[in-house]
Amino acid sequence: MSPRHTHYDMIFLGGGCAALSLLVRLLRSGHFSSARFLVIDRDRKKTNDRTWCFWEKGDNYFESVVYRKWEHLNFFSTDFAAPLQLNGYRYKMIRAVDFYSYCLEVLEQSGQVEWVEAAVTEVSRTNNKVMLKGYVGAGAASSPIELTASTAPLASDAAFTWHLDASLVFNSIYKPATTSARQIDLLQHFKGWIIETDLDTFDPYRATLMDFRVNQQEGATFVYVMPFSKRRALVEYTLFTATLLSPAAYEQGLRDYIEKQLGIHSYKVVEEEFGIIPMTTQSFSFYKDGIFNLGTAGGQTKASSGYTFQFIQKQSARIVQQLLHEKPLQTLPGDSRRFHFYDRVLLQVLAKGYWPGDKVFARLFARNSASQIFRFLDNETSLSEELSIISSLPTWPFLKAASSVI
Ligand SMILES: Cc1cc2nc3c(=O)[nH]c(=O)nc-3n(C[C@H](O)[C@H](O)[C@H](O)COP(=O)(O)OP(=O)(O)OC[C@H]3O[C@@H](n4cnc5c(N)ncnc54)[C@H](O)[C@@H]3O)c2cc1C
C-alpha cells in the first residue's frame, strides 16, 4: 500500500505512543481542521503490546483510558520497607490497546489521517521534499520487540522508495546508536504475568512500586505488583542490567516471587508481557536534518528510570502550544542538562556497580518522601531540593561516578 497523495502537512514515521499522543492533541485542538496527515507504521496498533504506568497529581490528558489507579504504594527491600508518602500523587496504568483504540477512533473520525502499514528503513528531507525507503509485506507487519527485533524484510516483501512533500516530519522510530565513546547503555528488561488466584489474595487499593527482596546477583532486580482486583494482578520481574536473561530465567524469577514472597501457590497466568526499554546516555536531538524526533527516539525516555509516558505527554503538549502560537518548532527549549547529568551519574553507579541498585533506591525512598522522588524523576525539582535528595545518598560511589561522567 502506498500513500494516496504526494503532499501532506505532517508526516509521522512511527504511529505509537508519541505520534498518537501528538496527533490526537493536534486534531482535538480544532486548529488543524484543513491539514492532511500521514502516519507510516509497520504495525496496525490493535494489540495490547504494553501497559504504561506512571504517577501524577490530577487528571491525565488520556484520563478516560486509565485502566486502574492506586492511591497507596508500597516499597520493599532488605534495608527499608514502608508504605510510600504520595502526598496527592496517584499511580496509574493505561493498557496500550485501550489507548490505541481511543486514538485511532479520533484519527478515523477526523477523516484527515491516512495510515500506511509499512516498515521505514531510510528517510531524508531536503526543504519540504521527503524521501522514504522501506518495504511492505508480512515482514513489515510482524509485531516487533524493540531493540532486539530484526527489521530485515522477508523474501515476499516489496521494497519501495516514495517521494513526498510535507511541511513537518515527525519520527518516533527508535534506533539504538553509539554517539560517544563514554556512552553508558543499560537495558530495563522485564517479563510480566497477569495472574488469577483461586482465593482473595490482593488488596486492589495498594500496589507495590518496587520490591527488591529478590536475588540481586544479575544487578538491580525488582518486582512490581499491580492488583486489579482481590484475585487478579500484574506481577512484573524487572532488571536494570546490560544484557538480557534467558526466557526461562524471567519465568523462574516470577515463579519464585509469586510463591515465596507473595505466598501464592495456586494461580494461573492469563496474560504475558515482555519489554525492553533503553536506559542510555546516547545523545538525542529533537530536531535533526529537517526531522523532529519524538518519544524514545527523541530522548523522552528517562535514562535512569525508563519512564517515558509522561515525558511524551509533556512534550506533545509543548509542541501543540508552539504550533498554535505559530512559533518554529526548532526553538522549543530542550530538556534540562542538569537532569541529564543526574541520569548519567545514576546509570554509571549502576553500570559499574559502584553501589548496588537495591540500596540506591532503598536509600532514596527511606530518606525522602516519595512525592519528592517522583518530582525529581519527573525533572521537576529545584536545585535546592536536588541537593537535599543527593545528600541522602552515600558520597563516595556517587562522587566517583560523577567525576567519570563530567
Ligand atoms: C513493554 C513496554 C512497557 C513499557 N511500560 C512503560 C511504563 O509503564 N511507563 C512508562 O513511562 N514507559 C513505559 N515504556 C516505555 C515507553 O513509554 C514506551 O516504549 C512508549 O511506547 C514509547 O513511545 P514511542 O512513541 O517513543 O515508541 P512506540 O510506542 O514504540 O512507537 C514507535 C512506533 O514505531 C513503529 N516502528 C518501529 N520501527 C518501525 C519501522 N522501521 N517502520 C515503521 N514503523 C516502525 C512501531 O510499530 C511503533 O508503533 C514501556 C515500553 C515497553 C516496550
The ligand as an SDF file (V2000), in Angstrom:
LIG
                    3D

 53 58  0  0  0  0  0  0  0  0999 V2000
    6.5260   -3.4180   27.0830 C   0  0  0  0  0  0  0  0  0  0  0  0
    6.7990   -1.9720   27.4450 C   0  0  0  0  0  0  0  0  0  0  0  0
    6.2570   -1.4370   28.6070 C   0  0  0  0  0  0  0  0  0  0  0  0
    6.5000   -0.0940   28.9410 C   0  0  0  0  0  0  0  0  0  0  0  0
    5.9730    0.3960   30.1050 N   0  0  0  0  0  0  0  0  0  0  0  0
    6.1760    1.6940   30.4210 C   0  0  0  0  0  0  0  0  0  0  0  0
    5.5750    2.2410   31.6000 C   0  0  0  0  0  0  0  0  0  0  0  0
    4.9480    1.5250   32.3860 O   0  0  0  0  0  0  0  0  0  0  0  0
    5.7420    3.5650   31.8520 N   0  0  0  0  0  0  0  0  0  0  0  0
    6.4460    4.3810   31.0080 C   0  0  0  0  0  0  0  0  0  0  0  0
    6.5260    5.5860   31.2720 O   0  0  0  0  0  0  0  0  0  0  0  0
    7.0580    3.8720   29.9200 N   0  0  0  0  0  0  0  0  0  0  0  0
    6.9440    2.5620   29.5980 C   0  0  0  0  0  0  0  0  0  0  0  0
    7.5280    2.0530   28.4660 N   0  0  0  0  0  0  0  0  0  0  0  0
    8.4240    2.9260   27.7020 C   0  0  0  0  0  0  0  0  0  0  0  0
    7.7040    3.8560   26.7210 C   0  0  0  0  0  0  0  0  0  0  0  0
    6.6600    4.5390   27.3630 O   0  0  0  0  0  0  0  0  0  0  0  0
    7.0920    3.1080   25.5490 C   0  0  0  0  0  0  0  0  0  0  0  0
    8.0790    2.4140   24.8450 O   0  0  0  0  0  0  0  0  0  0  0  0
    6.3650    4.0660   24.5960 C   0  0  0  0  0  0  0  0  0  0  0  0
    5.5580    3.2710   23.7790 O   0  0  0  0  0  0  0  0  0  0  0  0
    7.3250    4.9060   23.7700 C   0  0  0  0  0  0  0  0  0  0  0  0
    6.6150    5.6410   22.8140 O   0  0  0  0  0  0  0  0  0  0  0  0
    7.2220    5.9170   21.3700 P   0  0  0  0  0  0  0  0  0  0  0  0
    6.1770    6.5340   20.5540 O   0  0  0  0  0  0  0  0  0  0  0  0
    8.5350    6.5740   21.5300 O   0  0  0  0  0  0  0  0  0  0  0  0
    7.5430    4.4530   20.8120 O   0  0  0  0  0  0  0  0  0  0  0  0
    6.4730    3.3650   20.3750 P   0  0  0  0  0  0  0  0  0  0  0  0
    5.2320    3.5000   21.1480 O   0  0  0  0  0  0  0  0  0  0  0  0
    7.2050    2.0700   20.4150 O   0  0  0  0  0  0  0  0  0  0  0  0
    6.1530    3.7850   18.8740 O   0  0  0  0  0  0  0  0  0  0  0  0
    7.0590    3.5740   17.8380 C   0  0  0  0  0  0  0  0  0  0  0  0
    6.2680    3.0480   16.6560 C   0  0  0  0  0  0  0  0  0  0  0  0
    7.1520    2.8720   15.5600 O   0  0  0  0  0  0  0  0  0  0  0  0
    6.8040    1.6800   14.8770 C   0  0  0  0  0  0  0  0  0  0  0  0
    8.0080    1.2420   14.1750 N   0  0  0  0  0  0  0  0  0  0  0  0
    9.1640    0.7650   14.7040 C   0  0  0  0  0  0  0  0  0  0  0  0
   10.0530    0.5340   13.7330 N   0  0  0  0  0  0  0  0  0  0  0  0
    9.4520    0.8730   12.5700 C   0  0  0  0  0  0  0  0  0  0  0  0
    9.8750    0.8930   11.2130 C   0  0  0  0  0  0  0  0  0  0  0  0
   11.1130    0.5190   10.8490 N   0  0  0  0  0  0  0  0  0  0  0  0
    8.9980    1.3100   10.2670 N   0  0  0  0  0  0  0  0  0  0  0  0
    7.7320    1.7070   10.5870 C   0  0  0  0  0  0  0  0  0  0  0  0
    7.2910    1.7230   11.8630 N   0  0  0  0  0  0  0  0  0  0  0  0
    8.1420    1.3270   12.8370 C   0  0  0  0  0  0  0  0  0  0  0  0
    6.3270    0.7250   15.9500 C   0  0  0  0  0  0  0  0  0  0  0  0
    5.4490   -0.2410   15.4030 O   0  0  0  0  0  0  0  0  0  0  0  0
    5.6270    1.6800   16.9080 C   0  0  0  0  0  0  0  0  0  0  0  0
    4.2450    1.7710   16.6590 O   0  0  0  0  0  0  0  0  0  0  0  0
    7.3100    0.7130   28.1040 C   0  0  0  0  0  0  0  0  0  0  0  0
    7.8810    0.1550   26.9580 C   0  0  0  0  0  0  0  0  0  0  0  0
    7.6340   -1.1680   26.6360 C   0  0  0  0  0  0  0  0  0  0  0  0
    8.2950   -1.7270   25.3910 C   0  0  0  0  0  0  0  0  0  0  0  0
  1  2  1  0
  2  3  1  0
  2 52  2  0
  3  4  2  0
  4  5  1  0
  4 50  1  0
  5  6  2  0
  6  7  1  0
  6 13  1  0
  7  8  2  0
  7  9  1  0
  9 10  1  0
 10 11  2  0
 10 12  1  0
 12 13  2  0
 13 14  1  0
 14 15  1  0
 14 50  1  0
 15 16  1  0
 16 17  1  0
 16 18  1  0
 18 19  1  0
 18 20  1  0
 20 21  1  0
 20 22  1  0
 22 23  1  0
 23 24  1  0
 24 25  2  0
 24 26  1  0
 24 27  1  0
 27 28  1  0
 28 29  2  0
 28 30  1  0
 28 31  1  0
 31 32  1  0
 32 33  1  0
 33 34  1  0
 33 48  1  0
 34 35  1  0
 35 36  1  0
 35 46  1  0
 36 37  1  0
 36 45  1  0
 37 38  2  0
 38 39  1  0
 39 40  1  0
 39 45  2  0
 40 41  1  0
 40 42  2  0
 42 43  1  0
 43 44  2  0
 44 45  1  0
 46 47  1  0
 46 48  1  0
 48 49  1  0
 50 51  2  0
 51 52  1  0
 52 53  1  0
M  END
$$$$
